[in-house]
Amino acid sequence: MAKNINDKPFDEATLLKLEIFKDCFKEWFPVFIHIKYIEKIYIYDFFAGSGSDINGISGSPLILLDVAKGDDLVYCSSVKKNGKKVTFVFNEKEPNKKNQDKYDLLVSNVDDFLLKCRSENCKSTTCVYDKHCTNKEFKNGFNSEDGRFHSILRNKQYAKFILLDQYGFSQVDEEVFLTLVNSPTTDFIFFISSSYIKRFKEHTNTKKYIDTQNIFFDESNARKCHITIAEYFEHLIPSGMEYYINHFTIQKGTNYYGLIFGTNHTLGMEKFLKVCWERDTKAGESNCNTQADFESHSLFGSLEPNKIVDVKSDLKNKILKGIIKDNISGLKYALKKRCLPKIFTEVVKELEKNGIIK
């Protein structure tokens, strides 16, 4: 039976994960409201939980709905003005009676949120957004018999934001990952328990979902296990395909979990990087100093972080060897190295100042 994180207060690690979900969606949603060729917007939360913790702190479904309002209902107004159709789908399914109550709580919490929102804000009996709560096994919903979900995924004129806050690691396998990667106008984030994959790498149940034969952990550095898992998924991307994968490690006690983000657009990658670098100003990738940088209050706190030094050095070499020949390829390379694009412009300006390039 899956662990139920909603029957107690959210811990610090869970709150950090929810903050990243929130800020990422806040960056993503307004972009597609204003793109003319986008006809519909779909937001899927496949492991929605009950909607809040035992103290009423909002979980992902209520966070997504709250962000979608915008300050002073600005996003609701823009959706109406631009004639967009926005649909939220919240799914929660677990196998026993107690967790059926969890689904009932999800429905109740979502309905209460929308009722309160309408009465306090727009004074309307209906909401500008559609919402559906479902109670399906993940794979049944993902591979729906009527093919509706895959039809939505394939449509270039539908923008999709997909949240997969799975328990453990078994649900987002290679098939699910590649389906999302090959879906146009689709950004996704999934949570994965990287420490458990590392710990049980040789277990039969692990091998059923993850090709552990091609995963090589650094046994001397446990905090990098999530980076290793992210690189494994990145290597699944078809050769020659322009696609961007980012990751964020979350330490909880002695375990390491994390988020993996995927997008086929540079803007999507830049926006997710912005969210990550706001939380980790040294490397943009963890709450636990995965790059072993000096702490800001230490004697060496003024030095450039290790990751920045390494990426700048890499960029300089590639520019001087003629591998990076123009601004676009340089900016994209910076994104691939999981750095904000400004790092490339800083390197170029330094080389220009020193008379090395022009």
C-alpha positions in Angstrom: 0.0 0.0 0.0 1.3 3.5 -0.9 2.2 5.8 1.9 -0.4 8.5 2.6 1.4 11.9 3.1 -1.9 13.7 3.5 -3.0 12.3 6.9 -0.3 14.3 8.7 1.3 17.8 8.4 3.5 18.2 5.3 7.1 18.1 6.2 9.8 20.6 5.1 10.8 18.5 2.1 7.2 18.1 0.9 6.6 21.9 1.3 9.7 22.6 -0.8 8.5 20.2 -3.5 5.1 21.9 -3.5 6.7 25.4 -3.7 8.6 24.3 -6.8 5.4 22.9 -8.4 3.7 26.2 -7.6 6.4 28.5 -9.0 6.9 26.3 -12.1 3.2 26.4 -12.9 3.1 30.2 -12.2 5.8 30.6 -14.9 4.1 28.2 -17.3 0.4 29.1 -17.2 0.4 32.7 -18.4 2.6 31.9 -21.4 0.0 29.7 -23.0 -3.0 32.0 -22.2 -1.6 34.5 -24.6 -0.3 32.3 -27.4 -2.9 32.7 -30.2 -2.5 29.3 -31.8 -3.1 27.4 -28.5 -6.8 26.5 -28.5 -7.0 24.6 -25.2 -4.9 24.2 -22.0 -4.9 21.0 -20.0 -3.5 20.6 -16.5 -3.1 17.1 -15.2 -2.3 16.1 -11.6 -2.2 12.3 -11.7 -1.4 11.7 -8.0 -3.3 14.6 -6.5 -3.8 13.2 -3.0 -6.6 14.6 -0.9 -5.9 18.2 -1.8 -4.4 19.3 1.6 -2.7 18.0 4.7 -4.3 17.4 8.0 -3.8 21.0 9.0 -5.4 22.3 5.8 -2.2 23.3 4.1 -2.9 23.2 0.3 -1.5 20.3 -1.7 -0.9 20.3 -5.4 -4.6 20.5 -6.7 -5.5 23.6 -4.6 -2.1 25.2 -5.4 -2.7 24.8 -9.1 -6.2 26.2 -8.9 -5.0 29.1 -6.8 -2.2 30.0 -9.2 -4.6 29.8 -12.1 -6.6 32.7 -10.7 -3.7 35.2 -10.9 -3.6 38.4 -8.9 -7.0 40.1 -8.9 -8.2 37.3 -11.2 -6.0 38.5 -14.0 -5.6 35.0 -15.5 -9.3 34.3 -15.3 -10.0 37.5 -17.2 -7.3 36.7 -19.8 -8.8 33.3 -20.4 -12.2 34.8 -21.0 -10.8 37.5 -23.2 -8.7 35.2 -25.3 -11.4 32.5 -25.6 -9.3 29.8 -24.2 -10.7 26.5 -22.8 -8.8 25.5 -19.6 -9.3 22.0 -18.0 -7.9 20.7 -14.8 -7.9 16.9 -14.2 -7.1 15.7 -10.7 -6.7 12.0 -10.2 -6.3 10.0 -7.0 -6.5 6.2 -6.8 -5.3 3.8 -4.2 -6.5 0.3 -3.5 -8.2 0.3 -0.1 -11.2 1.8 1.6 -9.2 4.3 3.5 -7.7 5.8 0.4 -11.1 5.8 -1.3 -11.9 8.3 1.5 -8.8 10.2 0.3 -10.4 10.5 -3.1 -13.7 11.7 -1.6 -11.7 14.4 0.3 -10.0 15.4 -2.9 -13.5 16.0 -4.5 -14.7 17.9 -1.4 -11.6 20.1 -1.1 -11.6 21.0 -4.8 -15.4 21.8 -4.8 -15.1 23.8 -1.6 -12.1 25.8 -3.0 -14.0 26.6 -6.2 -17.2 27.5 -4.4 -15.3 29.9 -2.0 -13.4 31.4 -5.0 -16.6 32.1 -6.9 -18.4 33.6 -3.9 -15.5 35.8 -2.8 -14.2 36.9 -6.2 -16.3 36.6 -9.3 -19.8 36.2 -7.7 -20.6 33.6 -10.3 -22.3 30.3 -10.1 -19.9 28.8 -12.6 -16.1 28.9 -13.0 -14.2 29.9 -16.1 -12.2 26.7 -15.8 -13.4 23.1 -16.2 -12.3 20.5 -13.6 -12.6 16.8 -13.4 -11.7 14.6 -10.4 -11.0 10.9 -11.4 -10.4 7.8 -9.4 -8.3 5.7 -11.8 -5.1 3.6 -11.6 -2.4 5.7 -13.1 -1.7 3.5 -16.1 -5.4 3.1 -16.8 -5.8 6.9 -16.9 -2.6 7.4 -18.9 -3.5 4.7 -21.4 -7.2 5.3 -21.4 -9.2 2.8 -23.5 -10.9 5.6 -25.6 -7.5 7.0 -26.4 -8.6 10.5 -25.4 -5.6 11.3 -23.3 -3.1 10.3 -26.0 -5.2 12.3 -28.5 -4.8 15.4 -26.3 -1.1 14.7 -25.9 -0.5 14.5 -29.7 -2.4 17.8 -30.5 0.1 20.7 -31.1 -2.7 23.3 -30.4 -3.3 22.0 -26.9 -0.8 23.1 -24.2 -0.3 20.4 -21.5 1.2 20.7 -18.0 1.5 17.3 -16.4 2.3 16.7 -12.8 3.3 13.2 -11.7 3.9 13.3 -7.9 4.2 9.5 -7.7 5.0 7.5 -4.6 8.4 5.8 -5.1 9.5 5.3 -8.7 7.4 2.6 -10.3 4.8 4.6 -12.2 7.0 6.8 -14.5 8.8 4.1 -16.4 10.6 4.4 -19.8 7.3 4.0 -21.7 5.6 6.8 -19.9 8.6 9.0 -20.0 9.1 8.7 -23.8 5.4 9.2 -24.4 5.6 12.6 -22.7 8.9 13.5 -24.4 7.3 12.8 -27.8 4.2 14.9 -27.0 4.3 18.4 -28.5 3.5 21.5 -26.4 3.8 19.4 -23.3 5.8 20.2 -20.1 6.0 17.7 -17.2 7.4 17.3 -13.8 7.7 14.1 -11.9 8.8 13.2 -8.4 11.0 10.1 -7.9 12.6 8.4 -4.9 16.1 8.2 -6.1 17.6 6.8 -2.9 15.4 3.8 -3.1 16.5 3.0 -6.6 20.1 3.2 -5.5 19.5 1.1 -2.4 17.5 -1.6 -4.2 19.2 -1.4 -7.6 19.5 -5.2 -7.9 16.0 -6.0 -6.7 13.6 -7.6 -9.1 10.9 -5.0 -8.5 13.3 -2.2 -9.3 14.5 -3.8 -12.5 10.9 -4.1 -13.7 10.6 -0.4 -14.0 14.1 1.0 -14.3 16.9 -0.4 -16.5 19.4 -0.4 -13.6 22.1 -2.1 -15.7 22.7 1.3 -17.3 22.8 3.3 -14.1 26.1 3.8 -12.3 26.0 5.5 -8.9 28.9 7.2 -7.3 29.1 5.2 -4.1 31.3 7.9 -2.5 28.7 10.6 -3.0 25.2 9.6 -2.1 23.7 13.1 -2.5 24.4 12.8 -6.3 22.1 9.8 -6.7 19.2 11.9 -8.1 21.5 13.5 -10.6 22.4 10.0 -11.8 18.7 9.1 -12.2 18.0 12.3 -14.1 20.9 11.5 -16.5 19.5 8.0 -17.0 16.2 9.5 -18.2 18.0 12.1 -20.3 19.8 9.3 -22.1 16.5 7.8 -23.1 15.7 10.8 -25.3 16.0 9.8 -29.0 19.3 10.7 -30.7 19.1 14.0 -32.5 16.0 15.2 -30.8 16.2 18.7 -29.2 14.8 18.2 -25.7 15.6 19.6 -22.3 15.7 17.8 -19.0 16.3 19.4 -15.6 16.4 18.1 -12.1 16.2 19.2 -8.5 17.4 17.1 -5.6 15.5 17.2 -2.3 17.2 15.7 0.8 15.1 14.4 3.6 17.1 12.9 6.4 19.5 10.4 4.9 17.4 9.9 1.8 17.5 11.8 -1.5 14.4 12.3 -3.6 13.9 14.7 -6.4 12.1 16.3 -9.3 12.7 15.8 -13.0 11.4 18.3 -15.5 11.0 17.9 -19.2 10.2 20.3 -22.0 10.8 20.6 -25.8 11.2 24.4 -25.7 14.0 26.6 -24.6 11.6 29.0 -22.8 10.2 26.2 -20.8 13.7 25.1 -19.7 14.7 28.7 -18.9 11.6 29.2 -16.7 12.1 26.0 -14.7 15.8 26.9 -14.3 14.8 30.3 -12.9 12.6 28.5 -10.3 15.5 26.2 -9.3 18.2 28.9 -9.2 16.0 31.0 -6.9 16.2 28.1 -4.4 19.8 27.1 -4.9 21.8 30.1 -5.9 25.0 28.1 -6.2 24.0 25.3 -8.6 20.3 25.5 -9.2 19.8 21.9 -8.4 19.3 21.0 -4.7 18.6 21.8 -1.1 21.7 19.9 -0.1 24.7 21.4 -1.8 25.2 18.5 -4.3 28.2 20.3 -5.9 30.1 20.6 -2.6 30.4 24.4 -2.8 31.5 26.6 0.0 28.7 28.0 2.2 28.0 31.7 1.7 29.0 32.6 5.3 32.4 30.8 5.0 35.8 32.3 4.3 35.5 31.3 0.6 31.8 32.4 0.3 32.7 35.1 -2.2 34.2 32.7 -4.8 32.2 31.6 -7.8 30.4 28.3 -7.2 32.0 25.1 -8.6 29.2 24.6 -11.2 29.5 28.1 -12.5 33.3 27.8 -12.8 33.1 24.5 -14.6 30.4 25.6 -17.1 32.2 28.9 -17.9 35.4 27.0 -18.6 33.5 24.6 -20.8 31.8 27.4 -22.7 35.1 29.2 -23.3 36.8 26.1 -24.6 34.0 25.3 -27.0 33.8 28.9 -28.3 37.6 29.1 -28.9 37.6 25.7 -30.6 34.8 26.8 -32.9 32.3 24.2 -31.5 30.0 27.0 -30.4 29.8 29.4 -33.4 26.8 31.6 -32.7 24.7 33.0 -29.9 21.8 30.7 -30.3 23.9 27.5 -30.0 25.7 29.0 -27.1 22.5 29.9 -25.2 21.1 26.5 -25.8 24.3 24.8 -24.6 24.1 26.8 -21.4 20.5 25.5 -20.9 21.7 22.0 -21.6 24.3 22.5 -18.8 21.3 23.5 -16.6 22.5 27.1 -16.2 20.6 30.3 -16.9 21.4 31.8 -20.4 23.2 34.8 -18.8 26.2 32.6 -18.1 26.9 32.4 -21.9 26.6 36.2 -22.3 29.0 36.7 -19.4 31.6 34.4 -21.0 31.3 36.2 -24.4 31.6 39.6 -22.9 34.8 38.5 -21.0 36.3 37.1 -24.1 35.4 40.2 -26.1 36.9 42.5 -23.3 40.2 40.6 -23.4 40.3 40.8 -27.2 40.1 37.1 -27.7 37.0 37.2 -29.9 34.9 39.8 -31.6 
